Amino acid sequence: MTNAVLAVARLLVVALFLWSGFGKLMNPGMVAGAISAKGLPAAEILAYLTIAAELGLGLLIALGFYARAAAVALAAFTALTIVFFHNFWSMTGDAVRANQIQAMKNVSIIGALLMIAAVGPGRLAINQR
C-alpha cells in the first residue's frame, strides 16, 4: 500500500510541473518575455532552462528515476520562482494577495518535494535512490 501511495503522490506532485512545462514548450517566447520583464539576464536561455527543469525533473520524479536528486533540484527551482516571480513582499494592491497565495502554494509544493527527497520514490520506481 505504501509504495502505491508513494507512486501516486509522485505523479500528483509533478502533474503541475509537467502541465506547465508542456505549455511553456509550446510558447517559449512568452516565457522569455516574462523572465525579461522581471529584469533577469539571458531570458531566452533561462526560458529553455525553465522548460527543461519543469519537464525533465518532473519526468524523473514521475518515473522514480533519481527521484531524490530531482526532487531537491525541483524544490530549489520552485523556491526561486517565489523569489523572482511571486515576491509579494515588494508588491502593492491586489498583486500582494494573489502572489502571496501563489508563494504559499509553492511552499507547500516544496514541502512535498522534500518529502520525496527524504523517503525516496518507493518500490514502484525505475530506481530506488
Backbone torsions as a table, in degrees:
resi	resn	phi	psi	omega
1	MET	NA	-45.9	-178.1
2	THR	-59.5	-42.0	-178.9
3	ASN	-67.4	-36.0	176.7
4	ALA	-66.4	-40.7	178.6
5	VAL	-64.3	-41.6	177.7
6	LEU	-61.6	-41.1	179.6
7	ALA	-64.4	-45.1	179.0
8	VAL	-64.9	-42.2	179.7
9	ALA	-60.9	-43.1	177.7
10	ARG	-57.4	-44.9	-179.0
11	LEU	-65.7	-41.5	-179.2
12	LEU	-67.6	-38.8	-179.1
13	VAL	-65.7	-39.6	-175.2
14	VAL	-92.0	-5.4	-179.5
15	ALA	-55.2	-42.4	179.3
16	LEU	-61.4	-42.8	-178.6
17	PHE	-68.4	-41.2	179.9
18	LEU	-65.8	-44.1	178.2
19	TRP	-61.8	-48.2	-178.7
20	SER	-66.0	-43.7	-179.8
21	GLY	-62.5	-40.5	178.1
22	PHE	-65.2	-41.9	177.0
23	GLY	-60.9	-41.5	178.2
24	LYS	-67.0	-35.6	178.9
25	LEU	-62.3	-32.4	179.2
26	MET	-74.7	-18.3	-179.4
27	ASN	-148.9	68.4	-178.1
28	PRO	-64.8	-24.2	177.8
29	GLY	-63.8	-37.9	177.7
30	MET	-64.0	-40.3	179.3
31	VAL	-65.1	-45.7	178.5
32	ALA	-60.7	-37.9	178.0
33	GLY	-64.3	-41.9	178.7
34	ALA	-65.7	-39.0	178.6
35	ILE	-67.4	-44.6	178.7
36	SER	-61.9	-38.8	180.0
37	ALA	-63.0	-23.8	177.6
38	LYS	-86.6	-0.6	177.3
39	GLY	81.6	15.4	179.4
40	LEU	-82.8	146.7	-178.6
41	PRO	-78.4	164.2	174.0
42	ALA	48.4	53.9	-172.8
43	ALA	-58.7	-39.5	-178.4
44	GLU	-66.8	-42.2	177.8
45	ILE	-63.8	-45.5	179.2
46	LEU	-63.7	-32.5	177.5
47	ALA	-62.5	-46.6	-179.7
48	TYR	-70.1	-33.1	175.0
49	LEU	-66.8	-36.7	176.3
50	THR	-62.7	-46.3	178.7
51	ILE	-61.3	-44.8	179.3
52	ALA	-62.8	-39.7	179.9
53	ALA	-65.0	-49.4	-176.6
54	GLU	-65.8	-47.5	-179.0
55	LEU	-75.4	-49.3	-175.5
56	GLY	-66.1	-53.3	-179.3
57	LEU	-67.2	-37.2	176.7
58	GLY	-60.0	-44.4	178.8
59	LEU	-65.3	-40.9	178.1
60	LEU	-59.0	-43.8	179.5
61	ILE	-67.4	-44.9	-179.7
62	ALA	-57.9	-41.2	-179.1
63	LEU	-81.6	-15.6	-176.7
64	GLY	74.4	32.7	179.6
65	PHE	-108.2	109.4	-172.9
66	TYR	52.7	42.7	-174.7
67	ALA	-63.8	-35.4	-179.6
68	ARG	-62.8	-50.3	-179.5
69	ALA	-65.9	-41.5	179.4
70	ALA	-64.1	-37.3	179.2
71	ALA	-65.9	-40.4	177.7
72	VAL	-64.5	-44.9	179.7
73	ALA	-63.4	-41.5	-179.9
74	LEU	-71.0	-31.2	174.7
75	ALA	-65.0	-43.1	178.1
76	ALA	-63.6	-43.7	177.0
77	PHE	-58.3	-44.7	-179.0
78	THR	-65.1	-38.4	176.8
79	ALA	-63.0	-38.7	178.4
80	LEU	-64.8	-33.1	178.4
81	THR	-66.2	-31.6	176.0
82	ILE	-65.0	-47.3	-176.2
83	VAL	-63.6	-43.1	-172.7
84	PHE	-96.8	-24.5	-173.7
85	PHE	-120.3	-24.0	-179.6
86	HIS	-120.4	36.0	-176.8
87	ASN	-76.7	69.0	-176.0
88	PHE	-58.8	-26.4	-178.6
89	TRP	-65.0	-16.5	178.7
90	SER	-113.8	17.7	-178.6
91	MET	-110.2	170.9	177.9
92	THR	-133.6	164.9	173.9
93	GLY	65.2	-146.6	-177.4
94	ASP	-63.3	-25.4	-179.6
95	ALA	-62.7	-30.6	-179.2
96	VAL	-59.8	-55.4	-176.3
97	ARG	-63.8	-45.3	-178.7
98	ALA	-61.0	-44.0	-178.1
99	ASN	-78.0	-26.7	174.5
100	GLN	-65.2	-41.8	176.9
101	ILE	-62.3	-45.1	179.1
102	GLN	-63.1	-40.5	179.1
103	ALA	-64.0	-43.1	-179.5
104	MET	-68.7	-35.4	173.8
105	LYS	-59.6	-43.5	179.5
106	ASN	-66.3	-35.5	176.0
107	VAL	-61.4	-41.9	178.1
108	SER	-63.6	-42.4	178.2
109	ILE	-63.2	-41.0	177.0
110	ILE	-58.7	-42.7	177.6
111	GLY	-58.5	-44.8	178.9
112	ALA	-64.7	-40.7	178.5
113	LEU	-64.3	-39.8	178.3
114	LEU	-67.5	-31.1	174.2
115	MET	-64.7	-41.4	176.6
116	ILE	-61.4	-42.6	178.6
117	ALA	-62.1	-36.7	-177.2
118	ALA	-74.6	-44.9	-173.7
119	VAL	-97.7	-15.2	-178.4
120	GLY	84.9	179.9	-172.9
121	PRO	-82.0	-11.5	-174.5
122	GLY	87.4	-179.1	-175.8
123	ARG	-76.2	-23.6	-179.9
124	LEU	-87.8	67.4	-175.8
125	ALA	-149.5	159.1	177.9
126	ILE	-63.3	-45.3	170.7
127	ASN	-136.2	165.3	-171.9
128	GLN	-115.1	35.3	-178.4
129	ARG	-86.5	NA	NA
